[in-house]
């Protein structure tokens, strides 16, 4: 199994911007669960999309990550 790459600076910054500091580590871990072997640029775009769509709601972010894994 391939190691999962770290989140980009853009993704990490957006997490810190929209989630409280106490939630940020859990959200980073959650977002990092989605990794597509086709490339880091695609991961980054999908991570950013998930964060923008979730509206700062952790449960919605979890749902979107699960959907991304299926799709």
C-alpha positions as CSV (number, residue, x, y, z in Angstrom):
1,X,0.0,0.0,0.0
2,X,1.2,3.5,-0.9
3,X,1.8,6.0,1.8
4,X,-0.8,8.8,1.8
5,X,0.8,12.2,1.0
6,X,0.5,15.1,3.4
7,X,-2.1,17.7,2.9
8,X,-1.1,20.7,0.9
9,X,-0.5,24.1,2.6
10,X,-3.6,25.5,0.9
11,X,-5.8,22.7,2.4
12,X,-4.2,23.0,5.8
13,X,-4.7,26.8,5.8
14,X,-8.4,26.5,4.8
15,X,-9.0,24.0,7.5
16,X,-7.5,26.4,10.1
17,X,-9.6,29.2,8.6
18,X,-13.0,27.5,8.8
19,X,-12.7,25.2,11.8
20,X,-12.0,26.0,15.4
21,X,-8.5,25.1,16.5
22,X,-9.7,22.2,18.7
23,X,-11.3,20.6,15.6
24,X,-8.5,21.2,13.1
25,X,-6.5,18.0,13.8
26,X,-9.5,15.8,13.5
27,X,-10.6,17.5,10.2
28,X,-7.0,17.2,8.8
29,X,-7.1,13.5,9.6
30,X,-10.6,13.2,8.0
31,X,-9.7,15.0,4.8
32,X,-6.5,13.0,4.5
33,X,-8.5,9.8,4.4
34,X,-9.3,10.7,0.7
35,X,-6.4,10.0,-1.6
36,X,-6.6,9.3,-5.3
37,X,-3.7,7.5,-6.9
38,X,-4.1,9.6,-10.0
39,X,-2.2,12.5,-8.6
40,X,-1.7,15.0,-5.8
41,X,-3.2,17.9,-7.8
42,X,-6.5,16.0,-8.0
43,X,-6.3,15.2,-4.2
44,X,-5.7,18.9,-3.5
45,X,-8.6,20.0,-5.7
46,X,-11.0,17.5,-4.1
47,X,-9.9,18.3,-0.6
48,X,-10.5,22.1,-1.2
49,X,-13.9,21.3,-2.7
50,X,-14.9,19.3,0.3
51,X,-13.9,22.0,2.6
52,X,-15.7,24.7,0.7
53,X,-18.9,22.7,0.4
54,X,-19.0,21.5,4.0
55,X,-19.5,25.1,5.3
56,X,-17.4,24.5,8.4
57,X,-19.6,21.5,9.5
58,X,-17.4,18.5,10.6
59,X,-20.2,16.0,10.0
60,X,-20.8,17.3,6.5
61,X,-17.1,17.1,5.8
62,X,-17.2,13.5,6.8
63,X,-20.1,12.8,4.6
64,X,-18.4,14.4,1.6
65,X,-15.2,12.5,2.2
66,X,-17.2,9.2,2.2
67,X,-18.9,10.2,-1.0
68,X,-15.6,11.1,-2.6
69,X,-14.2,7.6,-1.7
70,X,-17.2,6.0,-3.5
71,X,-17.3,8.3,-6.5
